[in-house]
């Protein structure tokens, strides 16, 4: 089994920002993740790349049966073929000491022994075929992983007739990946979808072989240990094994933010470290029993699990510390790579906006039609487009793609809450309620603030490649994490990788808070807003939830204070300041606790 070449991966970002990242970075051994939300965008890029690589292309129109899954399969197969070709060319360049292979070696972690081994090999009296054999054995290609947001699983219809559940969006995306010739992983995010998990069990590629290997693996994105255990066992009861638990900070990450109940990243990672073997043993027992029940092959070798983390990591010191302290297998680096055109796909206008963004330009918004908090960049072109329509008295999007047409308040087939149709109906309903002016204004704003992100998050790729945007328009949504504020340079791939491994530094701002500190204060601001919203009317259940939230955060702060007090050889220059911020955070939390205790509740 090949080990990974790198100790970081590039997570999925938006819909289009990592849509073709494997083509850019996989030959260098770097893993990246493609979003499978938008099959229309995927088909456009498949056409473009087919022409570029002189590969056969036949359009898969929406009149073709199962077109969504077929588009995804065709694109992933093209990606796999193109990446393999680039990777083989890179290995050939090693034989004549070409630039591509030199870049591969230079980007490896400083701790990698591959450079030394290759130098030693080429200095000895070996043949070209022996070098080629060594490269085939030791070099590692980056994974072409895919991401499915499990809840974005819209029902689909033909001529008013609802199609079977396997034609739902997430189901079709899963089938598209399952039928591709990739041997990589599907990242399941955004919570549990039991129907989708059951459907996954119908594909043989997800089951283990006798020696514990998989044709296709499952990565589960989680924000706490309990979620990992519940979902891991649920999948095991279907005969499915989770090969990696990808822990994401609840709020200190890009895209949609799934806040925990006040559980902070450090204590969550500590729990995974303490429970890692128990998690593995518990779930493996359930899995093997289920495989026996299904008369399937039961692995004779122990199954492997990886634990990784992502969300707000920004320096080599943080990267190195998290891996060593929590025995992690890798760290996800997302937002900083938005400023690396060699790794991600961002149009020039948005790229420049990101480079100039400061803390105040990045905020947690309510613009997502999914109803989940969403990291946003002020004055992005999609929001400007949205405001123009509001000012014209025609709020809402024309909803050309309908990927999140999930609301069934007015229509059984579903409408997107960012659509013109939904907002018209909702405002009409509001107008009939004879509300006070302030109340009306607040409710009106909460309706029209929803933005067409399922289009906006993919448009950047079309603009970057100068592809036609007649259907989509030119508005771009962008969803960087708060960490984006500390990066202000458009960087090369090598420079960013060198930054991760401590060989370079792309952060010029000196006031960047530690990853744990930043997350804590984002949670405190989130909590303040929750308490402020609850002041108008609060139930006993809501108050209990908020008090539990604060108690969990206090437990996290206590953990941090103890850990940083005892810490040696890490963050030595900043340790006192870090500790002081935790004490400041604790005081803020006590004030919020006192404020909450004074609030009256509705019985």
N, C-alpha and C positions, 0 to 999 in steps of 0.2 A: 504494500500500500504506500503510495506517495504521500509524504507529509506536505503541508502547505509551504510555499516559497516565502510568504510574507506573514507578518503578525497583525495585519490589518486587512479589512475588506471595505469596499465602497457600497453602502446600502442603497436600496432603491430611493430615488428622490423624485417626487412629483410623478407625473405620468410620462413626460418626455425627456427629462434631464439626464436619465441614465438609460434611455431606450436603446442606445447602441454602444454603451460604455465597454462591453466585452470586446468589441472590434478594436477599441483603442488601447485597452490595457491587458487583456487576457494573455497575449503572447509574452508579457513580462511577468507572468505568474501571479497577477493581481486578480482576485475575485471581485465581481461586481454583480448587480442585480437589476434585471429588466422588469418594469411594470407591465402587466398584461391587461390593464383596464381598457385601453383604447385600440381595438382591432382596426379601426379606420386609419389611424395614424400608422399603425404597424404595417398595413398594406401599402400605404404611400411610401414608407421607407424601404419596404421589400422591393418595390418597383425601382426606386432610386439606386439601391445597392446592386440589384440584378444587372442594371445597365452599367454601373461603374465596374463591376467585376466580370462583366460579359458572361453572365449566367442566364439560363433560360428563365423567362418570366411569362406566366399566364395569369391574368387578373382573376381574382376570386371575388366576384360581385356579390351583393347582398341577395341576389336571386338564387345563388347556389345553396343547396341544402347544407345546414351546419356550417355556414360561411365563417362565423366567428372563430370556431375551433380550427377550421382549416387554414384560415389566415395566420393564426398564431403558430400552428405547426410548421407551415411553410416558411415563416420568418425565422423561427428558431433553428430550423434545418439549414437555412441559408447562413445564419449567424455561425452555426457550428462548422460548416464547411469553410467559411471565410476565415474564421479564427484558426482552424487547423492548418490552413494554407500559410497564414502569417507565422504561426508557430514553427512550422517545418522550415520556412525560409529563415527564421531566426536561428534555428539549429544549424542550418547549412552555413550561415554567416560565421558560426563559431569556427568552422574549419579553415576559413581564411581570415579570421580575426576581424570580421566585419563590425560595423557600427551597432547594428541591432543587438547582437549578442553582448557586445561591450556594455551597452546600456542596461541589458538584463542583469549582468553581473554587478554593475555599479549601483543599481537600485536595491539589491538584496540587503537584508538587515546586516549590520556590522558583525553580529554574532554568527552569521551563516558561514559554514565551512566550505561551501561550494566553490567560492573564488580560489581559496587556497588549494583545494583538491584539483581544480581544473589547471591551475598554474603548475602544480606538481606533475600532473599527467602530461601536459604538453612539453615539459622540460625533460621528460624521460623518453626513451627510444620506443615510441608506440606508433602504430600505423593509423591511417585515417579511419579505417573501419573500426578500430578499437576505440578511437575518440568518439565516433558516431554511436557506437554501442554504449559508451559511458554517458553520453548526452541523453540517449533514449531512456536510460535507467535513472539518471539523477535529476534531469531538468523537470520542472513542474509548470504546467499550464494553468492559467487562472480559470476559475469556474464561470460558466454562463448560467448564473442562477436566475430564477424568476420570482416575482412577488404577486400574490393574490390577496387583495383585501376581501376577507371572507364574507363580510356583511354587504359588500357591493355586489349583490346577487339578484339583480332585477329579473322579474318574470318577463318572458317574451311572448309575443302574439303574432299570428298571421291571420289577416282578415277577421280580426276580432276573436279568434279562437286561441285560447291559451295553449302554448306548447308544453310538452312534458317537462318536468323539473330539470332534467339533464340539459335542457337548452337555456336554462337561466345563465346569466352572465358569468358568475364565478365558476359554475359547473362546466360551461363551455371552455373557459380559459384553462381550467384544470385538464380537461380532455385534450386541448391543444398542446399543452406541455407533455402530457402522458404519451401522446402519439408521436411526439418528436423523437429524433434520434440522439438527443442529448443524454448524457449520463451525469446529471448535476442535481441541484436541489430546488424544491419549491419552498419559498418562504411564505408561511401563512400568518397574516397580520390582521389586526382590528377585531380580535375576539373570536369567540367560538361559533361555528356554524355546523351543528350536528348532521344536517342533511348532506352538506358538502363533504364532511369527514367520512360519512358512510359511503358516499359515492366514490371517494378516493380508494376505498377498499376493493373496488371492482377492477382495478388495474394491477396486473401482476408485477409490473416494474417496481412497485413500492414495497414489495415483500423481500425479506432477506434470503440470501443463498445459504447453503450449508456452512460456508466459512465466514458468514457474517457480513458479506458485502451486499451492496444494493446497486441496482441499475439507476434508480432515482431515489433521492433522499428527501426527508422532510425536515425543514427548519421551522421552529415555532417562535414567533416573536412575542415576548411576554414582558410584563413590568413588575411581576412579583412571583415569589416561589409557589404560593398557593395555586395561582393560575397555571403554572407549569405542571404541577402535580396533577391537577384535575384534568387538564387537556391531554397530558401525556398518557394518563391511565385510560381516558376515553378512547383515544386512538389505539392504544394497546389492545383494548377489548375488541377492536375491529381487526386486529392482527398487524397493526401499523406501528412502526418504531420512529420516534423523534430522534434524529441524529444530532441535532443541535438546538439548544435553547438560547435564543438571542435576546438578551435582557436589554430593554430600552428604558432610559429615563422617562418617567411619566410626563414631565413638562419641559425638560431641557433638551429637546430634540426638534428636528424640522418636521414639516408636514402636520398631520393631525396629532393632537396631544391627548393621550389617554391618561389622565391624572389617576394616580393610585389614591388610596384612602389615607394619604399623608405619609406613605412609606417612601423614604429617601433612598437614593441609589446605593450608597455605601452599605447600609444595613441589609438591603436586599441582596447585594453581592456577597456579603458575609454569610447570609443564610444559605445561599446556593453553595458556597464553599464548604460549609459545615454539613450540608445535607446531600452533597453531590453523589456519594456512594449509595446512600439510602434511596435517593431518587432513581438511580440507575437500577439498583437491585429490585426495588418495589415494582417498577414498570416492566422490567425484563421478565419477572416472574409471571405477571399478568399476560404479557405478550406470548411467552412460550406456551402457556396453557391454551391460549386462544389459537395459536398456530396448530397445536395438537388437535384441538376441537375441529378445526377446518381441514384436517388431514394435509396440512402444508408442511414444507420443509422446516424443521426446527434447527436453527444454527447450532453447531457444535462448538464454535468459538464464541467467546464473550463479545457482546455488542458494545460498540463505542458510542459515547456521547461527548459532545463538545459544549462548553459553556463560553459564550462570548457576550460582550456588552457594547453599548453605543449610546450616544447622547451627550454632546457638549465637550467631549475630550478635545483638547486643543494644543497640548505641548508634548514633547517627547517624555518629559518627566512624568506627566500624568499617565501617558500611554504605558510607559515602563512600570510605573507603580501599580496600576490596576492589574496588569498581567501577573506581576510577581506576588502582590498582596492577596489577590483573590484567585490565583491559579487559573487565570482565564486563557483560553486558546487563541483569542484574537480580539481586536477592538475595531468597531466600525467608525470610520471617518467619513461623514457625510458633507455637511455644509461647506467646509473649506474647499472641497473638490469642485464646487460650483464655479470657483475662480480658476479652474484648470481646464482650458479648452481641449487639451490632449486627453482628458478623461471623461468629461461630461459635455452635454450639448445645450448651450445657452446662447440666445441671440445677443448681439453686441450691445444693444440698448440696455437690456436687462443686466448683462454682465457688468456694465459700467455703474448701474444703479447699486448692484450688490457690493462692488468695490468701495463705493462711497458711503455705504450704510453705517450708521452708528446705533448705539443702544436704543435711542428714541425712535429710530426708523423701523425697528423690529418689534412686533407686538403679538400677543395672543388674542386672536379675533374670534368673532362668531359668524364669519362669512361663509363657512362651509355648509352646503345643503344637507350634509349628513348629520348636522346638529351636534357635532363634536368640535371642541375648541381647535383652532387652526392657526398655526404660525404664519404671519403675514408680513410683507414689506410694504410700508406706506408708499402711496403714489405709484403703485405698479399700474401698468397700462390697462389691465383688465378692470381694476377698481375705478380708474378714471373713466373708462367706457361705461361702467355701471352708473356712476354719478351723473354722467351726461344724460343717460336715459331717464334717470329719476327726475332731473331738472326739466326734462321735456314732458314730464307727466306720463311717461310710458315705462315704468320700472319693470325690471325683469329681463331675462334672456330669451331669445327665440328658441333656445334648447335644441340645437341641431343634432346632438348625439345621444341625449337621454340616458346616459350610463347611470345616473343617480336619480332617475325618475321613480323614487321608492315610496313617496307619500301617497296614501290611498284615502285621504280625507274627502276628496271631491270626485275621484275617479278610481274604479276598481283596477284599471290598468296601470295606475300610478302616475304621478306628476312630480317633477323636481321642484323643490321649494325655491329655487333660484329662477324658475321659469316665469315668463310674462303671464302665462295662463294661470299658474298658481297664485301669483302675487295679485293679479286682478281680482280673482275670486276671494282672496283673503282680505283685501282692502275693501271690497264690496261688503263683505260680512262685517268688517270693522265699522264701516259707515252707518250700518243699521243699528249700532249699539248705543248711540247717544252718550258717548263718553266725555268726561272732562277733557279740556284741551291738552293738558300735560300727559294724561294717561293715553289719550289718542296718539299723541306724537311719539311717545315711547314705544307703543305697540306697532305703529306704522313703521318706525325706524327698524324695529326688530324683524319686520317682514322684508323690507327692501334691502337690508344690508347683505342678504345672501347673494353670493357671487357664483357665476358659472365656472366653477373650478375644473370640472371634468373636461371642458374645452380649454380653458386658460392654462392649465398645467401641461398641455401638450403642444400648444401653438409655438412655443419658443423653438422647438426642434424644426418645425416647418419654416420659420423665419430664418433660422441659422443656415438651413440648406437651400434657401430661396425656392421653396416649394409653394404651390398654390394654396391660398388660404381663403378662398371665396366662401366656403361654408363656415369656417371657424372665425373669420375676422382676424384682426391683428393684435387683439388684447392678450397680454400675457399675465397669468397668475404665477407667483413665485412663493415658495414656502420654506425659506431657510430657517434654521434654528437660531436661538439667541447668540450662539457662538460666532455667527457670521460677522457680528459687529467688530470683532478684533482682527479681522483679515481685510486688508485694503489693497493687496497687490494681485494682479492677474499673474499666475505662476505657471511654470512648466511642470510637467509630470515629475521629472526628476527632482526639481526643487522641492515640490510638496512632499515627495517620498523622503527626501533627505531631511526635511523638517520633522516628519514623523519619527525618524530614527535618530534625531539629535545631531545631524551632520550639517544642518543649516537652520536658519530661523526666519520665517516669513512674517512673524508678528512684530510690528513696529510699536504698537501701543503698549505702554508700561502698566496700565491700570486694569489689565484683564484679571478678573477674579478666578480663583481655583474652581474647577469643575463642580466640586461638591458644594462650595459656597454659592455659586451662581444658581444651582438648582434649588437650594434652600430658599433663597430670596424670591425666586420665581414662585415657589409654593406659597410663601408668605403673602405675596401680592394676590395670588389666586384665592387664597383663604379670605383675605380682606374683602375682595369682591363678592365672594359667596356670603359672607356675614352681612355686608351692606345690602345685598339683594334680599336677604332673609329678614331684614329689619321691618319691612312692611307687614309681613305676616309669616310667622314661624310655627311649625307644628313641633310636638315633642320629639317625633321621629327625626325631623331635620336637625333639631338642636343636639340630640344624642349623636347623630352622624358627625356634626361639626366638632363636638367635644372629643369624639373618638379620633377624628382627623388630627386635631391639635395634639392629643396624647401620643399618637404615632409619630408625629413630627418631633415632639419633645424627646421621645425614646431615641430617635435618629440623632438629634443634637447631642444627647448624652453619649451616644456611641462615638460620634466624631470627636468630642472633647477628650474622651479617654484615649482614643486611637492616636490623635495628633500629639497629645501630651507624651505618650510612650514611644512615638515614632522616632526612629534613628535613620540617618543617611538618606532621608527623602524630604524635600521641600524645606531644607534647613534655613535658607535665607528668608522664606516667607512664613515660616511656621507660627511665629508670634502673631503676625497680622491675621493669619487664617484662624487661629484660636480666638482672637478678639472678635472676629466677625461672627463666630458661632455664639459667643456670649451676647453679642448685639442681637442676633437672631432669636436667642432664647428670651431676651427682654421683650422683643416685639411680640413673640408668641404668648408671653404671660399677659401682655396688655390685651391681646385679642381674646384670650381665655376670659379675662375679667369682663370685657365688653360683652361677650357672649352670655356669661352668667347673669348679667343684668337684664338681658332681653326677656320679655314676657313671651310665653308660648300659648298657642291655641290648643285647647284640650281636645 
